[in-house]
């Protein structure tokens, strides 16, 4: 299985307020590379609600690059890849909003939602939130840390499709959509 897991954290309720992103690359069914960075959101503004979720504050990102500054690195890591995210509509929405805010070109990749994978693989769970699925799989992690969330997200298709060699075939078998960004 070859894919990249992505996770964003946001500073406010606005989708274009990314303050942290992480990507974990899986090749041959193994985690082979990761990338994490803080991002200075627009105006470096934070809501207390979002801070209470992830603990990132304005002082943490005051010297960080804005989304446009980190985009070349993300683009190189996303282009042409199959990407997974837990609750993909949120993460893809953040990416789209940030690209629109900074008038950046959209990358070419396909993506799938690991919530859908978890629902099909473990229907008996009371819900399919990342922390619930992680607990079921025996994964201990610091929730809402973008890098730890991306690593945990990557484990979902790996564990659900342990015998699978190809992600697209595995997703088709489960009935999970892989859609273009």
C-alpha positions as CSV (number, residue, x, y, z in Angstrom):
1,X,0.0,0.0,0.0
2,X,1.2,3.4,-1.0
3,X,-0.4,6.6,0.2
4,X,0.0,9.8,2.2
5,X,-2.0,10.7,5.3
6,X,-2.6,14.4,6.0
7,X,-4.0,16.2,9.0
8,X,-4.6,19.9,9.6
9,X,-5.3,21.9,12.8
10,X,-7.0,25.3,12.5
11,X,-6.6,28.5,14.6
12,X,-10.3,29.5,14.3
13,X,-13.6,28.2,12.9
14,X,-12.5,29.5,9.5
15,X,-11.2,26.8,7.2
16,X,-8.5,29.1,5.9
17,X,-6.9,29.4,9.3
18,X,-4.5,26.4,9.2
19,X,-2.0,26.6,12.0
20,X,-0.4,23.2,11.7
21,X,-0.2,20.4,9.1
22,X,1.4,17.0,9.0
23,X,1.8,14.4,6.3
24,X,3.0,10.8,6.7
25,X,4.0,8.9,3.6
26,X,3.4,5.1,3.4
27,X,5.2,3.1,0.8
28,X,5.0,-0.7,0.5
29,X,2.8,-0.7,3.6
30,X,5.4,1.0,5.8
31,X,5.6,4.5,7.2
32,X,8.7,5.9,5.4
33,X,8.6,9.7,5.8
34,X,6.8,12.4,7.7
35,X,6.6,16.2,7.6
36,X,5.1,18.5,10.1
37,X,5.1,22.3,10.4
38,X,3.4,25.1,12.2
39,X,1.7,27.7,10.0
40,X,1.0,31.4,10.8
41,X,-2.7,31.7,10.2
42,X,-4.2,35.0,8.8
43,X,-3.6,37.8,11.3
44,X,-2.1,35.1,13.6
45,X,-5.5,35.1,15.3
46,X,-6.7,32.2,17.4
47,X,-10.0,31.4,19.1
48,X,-10.0,30.1,22.6
49,X,-12.1,27.1,21.5
50,X,-9.5,26.0,19.0
51,X,-6.6,26.6,21.5
52,X,-8.5,24.3,23.9
53,X,-8.5,21.6,21.3
54,X,-4.9,21.6,20.1
55,X,-3.0,23.9,22.5
56,X,-1.4,25.9,19.7
57,X,-1.3,29.7,20.4
58,X,-0.3,32.8,18.5
59,X,3.1,32.9,20.2
60,X,3.8,29.5,18.8
61,X,3.2,30.6,15.2
62,X,4.3,34.2,15.3
63,X,7.6,33.4,13.5
64,X,6.2,30.6,11.3
65,X,5.6,31.0,7.6
66,X,2.1,31.5,6.3
67,X,0.4,28.9,4.2
68,X,1.8,30.3,0.9
69,X,5.3,29.9,2.4
70,X,4.9,26.2,3.2
71,X,2.9,25.4,0.1
72,X,5.9,24.4,-2.1
73,X,6.8,21.7,0.4
74,X,3.2,20.5,0.7
75,X,2.7,20.5,-3.1
76,X,5.8,18.4,-3.6
77,X,4.5,15.8,-1.0
78,X,0.9,15.7,-2.3
79,X,1.2,15.9,-6.1
80,X,0.3,12.7,-7.9
81,X,-0.3,10.9,-4.6
82,X,-3.2,9.0,-3.1
83,X,-4.0,11.0,0.1
84,X,-6.0,9.9,3.1
85,X,-7.5,12.0,5.9
86,X,-9.7,11.2,8.9
87,X,-12.9,13.1,8.2
88,X,-11.5,14.1,4.7
89,X,-14.2,16.7,4.1
90,X,-12.6,18.8,6.9
91,X,-9.0,18.5,5.8
92,X,-9.8,18.9,2.1
93,X,-11.9,21.9,3.0
94,X,-9.0,23.4,4.9
95,X,-6.6,22.8,1.9
96,X,-9.1,24.3,-0.6
97,X,-9.8,27.4,1.6
98,X,-6.1,28.0,2.1
99,X,-5.3,27.6,-1.6
100,X,-8.1,30.0,-2.4
101,X,-7.1,32.6,0.2
102,X,-3.5,32.7,-1.1
103,X,-4.5,32.3,-4.8
104,X,-2.4,29.2,-5.2
105,X,-2.7,26.5,-7.9
106,X,-4.5,23.3,-6.9
107,X,-2.5,20.1,-6.7
108,X,-3.4,17.0,-8.6
109,X,-4.1,14.0,-6.3
110,X,-6.9,11.7,-5.3
111,X,-8.1,11.2,-1.7
112,X,-10.1,8.8,0.5
113,X,-11.7,9.2,3.9
114,X,-10.4,6.9,6.6
115,X,-13.7,7.5,8.5
116,X,-15.4,5.6,5.7
117,X,-12.7,2.9,5.8
118,X,-13.1,2.5,9.6
119,X,-16.9,2.3,9.3
120,X,-16.7,-0.5,6.8
121,X,-13.8,-2.4,8.6
122,X,-15.1,-2.1,12.2
123,X,-18.9,-1.4,12.0
124,X,-19.3,-2.6,15.6
125,X,-17.6,0.5,17.1
126,X,-19.8,3.0,18.8
127,X,-18.5,5.8,16.6
128,X,-15.6,6.2,14.2
129,X,-13.8,9.2,15.6
130,X,-10.0,9.0,15.4
131,X,-9.5,8.4,19.1
132,X,-12.2,5.7,19.2
133,X,-10.7,3.8,16.2
134,X,-7.2,4.3,17.7
135,X,-8.3,2.8,21.0
136,X,-9.8,-0.2,19.2
137,X,-6.5,-0.7,17.4
138,X,-4.5,-0.3,20.6
139,X,-2.8,2.9,19.3
140,X,-1.8,5.4,22.0
141,X,-1.4,8.9,20.6
142,X,-1.8,12.6,21.5
143,X,-5.0,13.6,19.8
144,X,-5.1,16.9,17.9
145,X,-1.3,16.9,17.4
146,X,-1.2,17.0,13.6
147,X,1.7,14.6,13.3
148,X,0.3,12.1,15.7
149,X,-3.1,12.3,14.1
150,X,-1.6,11.8,10.6
151,X,0.3,8.8,11.9
152,X,-2.8,7.3,13.5
153,X,-4.8,8.0,10.3
154,X,-2.2,6.2,8.3
155,X,-2.6,3.1,10.5
156,X,-6.3,2.8,9.7
157,X,-6.0,1.6,6.1
158,X,-2.8,-0.4,7.0
159,X,-4.6,-2.3,9.7
160,X,-7.9,-2.6,7.9
161,X,-6.2,-3.9,4.8
162,X,-3.3,-5.8,6.2
163,X,-3.5,-8.4,3.4
164,X,-4.1,-5.8,0.7
165,X,-1.2,-4.8,-1.6
166,X,-3.0,-2.0,-3.5
167,X,-4.9,0.8,-1.8
168,X,-7.3,1.5,-4.7
169,X,-8.2,-2.2,-4.9
170,X,-8.7,-2.4,-1.2
171,X,-10.9,0.8,-1.2
172,X,-12.9,-0.6,-4.1
173,X,-13.4,-3.9,-2.2
174,X,-14.7,-2.0,0.9
175,X,-16.8,0.3,-1.2
176,X,-14.9,3.4,-0.2
177,X,-14.6,6.2,-2.7
178,X,-11.2,7.5,-3.9
179,X,-12.0,10.9,-5.5
180,X,-10.0,13.5,-7.3
181,X,-9.1,16.6,-5.3
